[in-house]
């Protein structure tokens, strides 16, 4: 159950399509692969099998959970480096604690988003808080990697804490869908996230049999990822279900419909950067030489150091 809810009847509504507007067709639908991240939390690799050109400016996305942990089972990551991109951690259910080598940090939960610009280089950790380790509970979220253009690869690291109550809220034309805008703009309504790369990121919940038809910038690509439920996407109503990603073609609007149950989707798109990408582990650069430089800088302490009294990872006492 998403933490951020609202009465859609009281919210501003998405406007109807114009006479010349076209719906974006479906170019592909892929099913994410399953695996484990960090110290062993389950993920769906949402972008598995999709070419980099279709995803640009995004690099990687994991759906974390949805899983019901028993006491002692919750786990996250150890301290690790990043350079050359931004990490976006959106917690739908459960909590994650964050700390980084530039002083950013806090508890991410209740629909909150952590937006960390790694830029020139940073160390950070994400781990469940002690109370969640002791009690267990639901863990469900998204981590998205947003590429930085060459000119911003070495931007100073930055941390944004976006609380669940800060997101922009909007309802579909029929009132059957709630849209939470985390970053970017939809139909004149903006989210609070500040980005180097122009993007839109939103989480929409469609009630049973509801429809959603929203405007989308023509210069952005368009991706729809199903967090839960099933429904259809595009003018030909292609079926889509949990764990699947739809890559859409050119057009003015994104059209979705829920089928026999509630449909939760992540809507994301951005202006493609169209630069070479060399991605190795936690570094996203333009060339192999820049990745080697990043490794050397990390090993020689140029990403700053783990702070005193730092968070330490929970390695879990149970099994997943």
N, C-alpha and C positions, 0 to 999 in steps of 0.2 A: 504494500500500500504506500504510494508516494507520500512523503511527509507534507508537501505543500499542496493544499487543496483550497478550493474557493467555490462560492456560489456563482456559477456561470451566468445566472440570470441578472446579476448586478454588475457584471464586467462589460467593458467595451467589446464590441463584436467586430470580427473581420468583415470587411466590406465585400460585396459581391464582385464577380469578375466583370471586367469591361468588355465591350462588344468585340474587341480585337484580341483579347487575351487567349492564350493557348495553354493547355495543360502539358506539363512535361511528361514525355513518354518514358516507359521503363526500358533501359538499355540492358540491364542484367539484374538477376537476383541470385545471391550466393548465400550459402549457409556457413556460419562461422565454425571454426574448429575449436575443440575444447582442450584445455591444458591447465597448468599451474604456474603461478607467478610468485616472485619474491621467495618467502620461506615456505610456500605451499598453499596459497589460497587459490581456489578454483576460478578460472576465467573462461570466457568465450572470446576467441580472437576474431573480432567482428569484421576485420578487413581481409581475412584469409581468402586467397584466390582472386583478389581484385588488383588490377594493374595500378602502378603508382600514378600514372597520368590521370586516371579517373578519380583518384583520391585527393590530389594536389589542391589545397595546401596542407592536407592532413597526412600524417605519416603512419600512425598506429592507433588502434583503439581496442581496449579490453572491456567487456562487461564483467565486472567482478561479482561473483555470485549469480543469481540469488541463492543463498544457502542459509540454512538454520543451524547455527553452531551449538554444540553442547558446551558446558563449562570446560575451560582449558583448551578448547580447540581454536579459537580465533587467532589469526596470525597475519603478519603484514610483510614489510621489507626490512632489510638491514640498511645501514647507511650506504649510499651509493652516489656516484657523480652523474651530472648531465651537462651538456653544452649544445648550443645551436638551435634550440627550439623552446616551446612552452609546454608544460604539462598541466592538464586540466582534470582535476579529480572532483567528480560530482557524486555525492552520497544520497541515494534515494531512500535507503533504510539502513540503520546501523550507524556506527561512528568509526572514524579514523583519526588518530592524532598525528600531526605533522610537525616537523622541526627541520630547519635548514641552517646552513653555515653562514647565512647573511642576516640572521635574526628573525626570519619569518617563522610563523608557526601558530598552532592552535588546534582546536578540535573541530573536525569537519563532520557534521551530522544534521539531521532534520532538514534535508533538502539543500544543504549548503554546498558551496563550490570553492575549492582551493585552486587559484590560478597562479601558477608559478612560472615566471620567465627565467629559464636557466641562463640564456644569453651566453655571456663570456665564460661561465662555469660556476657550478654550485654543487654542494653536497646536501642530500636530504634523506629523511627517513619518514615512512608512513607505517604506523603500527596501531592495532586496536588498543584503546585505553584499558587500564588495569581492570576497571569495573566490568567491561565487556568480556575480558578474558575470564574473569571469575564467574560471571553469570551466563555466558553464552548469549545467543540471540540471533536475529536476522541480520545478514550482511549483504548489501546490494548496492552497487554503484557502477560508475563508468570512469575509466581513465583514458583521456584523449591526448594525443601528441599533435601539436600544431607547429608546423615548420615556420622558421623565420627566414626572410629573404637575406641574401648575402650581406646587404648593407646593415642588417640588424643582428647578425650572428653573434657579435661581441657586445651587444647591449648590456648595460649593467643589470645584474639579477634583480628581480622584482617579485613581490608577493602580494596577491590580492585575496582577501577573505570575503567572499560573497555569501552572506547569510540567506537562508531560504526565503525570508520575508522581503529580501531586496529585489527579487526577480520581477520582471515585468509580467503582468497577468493579462490574458486576452481570452475571449471566448469565440468559438466558431459561429458562423452566421445562424445556425440552428440552435445554438446554446448547448449542444450535446458534447462539446469537446472543450477542454481547458488547455491553454497553451502557456507554458512557463518560459519566458525568454531570458536566457542566461547571458547571452552576448549578442550583439548585432541588433537588427531591426526587422520587424514584420509589420507591414501595413501601417507604418508610421509610429509604431510602439517599440521602444528600445529596452534592451537588457542592460544590467550594470557593468558587465565585464569589459575591461579596457584591453584592446588587442593591438599588436603591431601589424598583424596580417588581417585585412578586412574579412570577417567571417560572420555567420549567424549560427547560433547554437540554441536549440530550444527542445523542451520535453513536453510532449502533448499526450493527454489522456482522452480517448474517445470512448464514451459509453456505448453499450450494446446498440448496434444498428445506426450509430451516429456517423455523420460525414464531416470531413474537414477539407476545405478548399482555401488555400492561402496564397497570397502573392509571394513571389520569390525573385530576387534580382537576377536579371538575365546574364549579367557578367559573372555570376557565381555558379559553381557546380552545385549539385543537389544530391544528397544522400539521405535515405530513410532507413533507420535501424530499428527492428522490433525488439523492445525490452520484454514484453509479455503479451500474450493473447494472439489473435490472428485476425486478418482482415484482407483488404485489397488496396492496391496502389496504382495510380496512373489512369489515363483515359480508357484503357482496355481492361481495367479492374483485375490486374494480375494478383493472384493469391499470394499472401505473404504471412509468415508466422514467426514466433519467437526465435531469436537467434539468427534471423536472416537480414541481409542488407540489400536494399534496392539502390542501384545507381541510375539516376534519371538523366534524360537527354535535355535538349534545349527547350525553352518555353518560358512562360510567365508565371505559372502557378503550380503548386503541388496539391494533388487530390488524393485523399485517403478515405477509407470507410472501415468501420469495425463490423465484424460478423456477429457470431452468437455470444460474445463476451466482451468485456472491456479490453481495449487495445491501447497499450502504452508504447510510444515510439520516441526515438531521438531524431530530430530534424537537424541536419547540419550541412553547411556549404560555405564556400568562400571563393575569393578571387584567386585563381591559380597563379602560383609564383613563376612557374615555367623556368626553373633553374636546375642545373645538375644537383642530384642528391646522392651523397655517400653516407649511408646509415650503417653504423657498426655499434651494436650494443646500446649504451646510453648516450651516444653521440650522433648528432645529425648535422653533417657538414656538407660542403659542396664537392670536396675532393678527398681522396685517400690521404694525401699529405696532411690535410687539416685534421683528419681523424687521428693520425699518428701524433701530431702536435698536441691534440687534446689529451691523448693518453699520457704523453710525457709531462704535460702541465699538471695533470691530476697526480701523477706519481711524485712530482716534486713539490706538491703542496700549494699550487697556485689557485686552487678552488676554495681556499681557506680551510680551516680545520674543524673537526667536530667540536662543538662548544662544550664548556664545562657543564657538568650535571645534565648531560644530554639524555634524551630519550634512548632507551635501549630496546631492541626488538623482542617480541614474544615469539618463542620458537615452538610453542604449542606442546601440550602434553597429551592431546588426544589424537584421533585419526580422522581424516577427512573422508 
